[in-house]
Amino acid sequence: MTYIDAYTEYQFNFAINSDTGENDGGFILTSLAGVTDAIALGIAKAFNSQPWPTGVTNPMTVTKQDKNFTVYTTDLVAVPPSFT
């Protein structure tokens, strides 16, 4: 049996820049975990609204990707075996 599945992925990235250097970070959340556009945008806005020490910049960005894919099951009894 073949079916189409889909989810949305939100990729968060940030870089903390100060006179001592730069530290990069990031994480991924998905709609499978209940994250919506509003939640993703709210996280980035809240992160960017934090009061950082003088001289520190810390911009966070969020990228949204809608992912669609086909899932196949296997028929290992068929000759030759196949995906269905």
BELGIGI-V169164 format. One record per backbone hydrogen bond with DSSP energy under -1.0 kcal/mol. CO is the residue of the C=O (numbers start at 0). NH is the residue of the N-H. E is the energy in kcal/mol with one decimal. If there is no record, write none. Layout:
CO/NH/E ; CO/NH/E
//
This chain:
2/70/-3.2 ; 4/68/-2.8 ; 6/66/-3.2 ; 7/30/-2.4 ; 8/64/-2.7 ; 9/28/-2.3 ; 10/62/-2.4 ; 11/26/-1.8 ; 12/60/-2.6 ; 13/24/-2.5 ; 15/22/-1.9 ; 16/56/-2.2 ; 17/20/-1.6 ; 20/17/-2.3 ; 22/15/-3.1 ; 24/13/-2.4 ; 26/11/-3.1 ; 28/9/-3.2 ; 29/32/-1.2 ; 29/34/-1.6 ; 30/33/-1.8 ; 35/39/-2.6 ; 36/40/-2.8 ; 37/41/-2.0 ; 38/42/-2.4 ; 39/43/-2.0 ; 40/44/-2.5 ; 41/45/-2.6 ; 42/46/-2.5 ; 43/47/-2.4 ; 44/48/-1.1 ; 46/49/-1.2 ; 49/51/-1.2 ; 52/55/-2.2 ; 56/16/-2.9 ; 60/12/-2.3 ; 62/10/-2.8 ; 64/8/-3.2 ; 66/6/-2.2 ; 68/4/-3.1 ; 70/2/-2.0 ; 72/83/-3.1 ; 74/81/-1.7 ; 81/74/-3.3
//
